[in-house]
């Protein structure tokens, strides 16, 4: 399980560094879910 703030999903003013770091967590989680789903079909 990963956690990220709302700043990782929507931009927050004057916090571009924070948003970029949090989006990395969100993007990694989403991509991992897609890859796992494609390789583990039942």
C-alpha positions in Angstrom: 0.0 0.0 0.0 1.3 3.5 -0.9 0.0 6.8 0.4 0.1 10.1 -1.3 -1.5 13.4 -0.6 -4.1 15.1 -2.7 -1.1 17.1 -4.2 -0.1 13.9 -6.0 -3.4 13.8 -7.8 -4.2 17.4 -8.3 -1.8 20.3 -8.4 -1.5 22.5 -5.4 -0.2 26.1 -5.8 3.4 26.9 -4.9 4.2 23.2 -4.2 5.4 21.8 -7.5 8.2 19.8 -5.9 5.8 18.2 -3.5 3.3 17.5 -6.2 6.0 15.9 -8.4 7.2 13.6 -5.6 3.7 12.5 -4.7 2.7 12.0 -8.3 5.7 9.6 -8.6 4.1 7.5 -5.8 0.7 7.6 -7.5 2.1 6.8 -10.9 4.2 3.9 -9.7 1.3 2.4 -7.8 -1.1 2.6 -10.9 1.5 1.3 -13.3 2.4 -1.6 -10.9 -1.3 -2.5 -10.7 -1.6 -2.6 -14.5 1.5 -4.7 -14.9 0.4 -7.1 -12.1 -3.1 -7.4 -13.6 -1.8 -8.2 -17.0 0.6 -11.0 -15.9 -1.8 -12.6 -13.3 -4.9 -13.4 -15.1 -7.2 -16.0 -13.7 
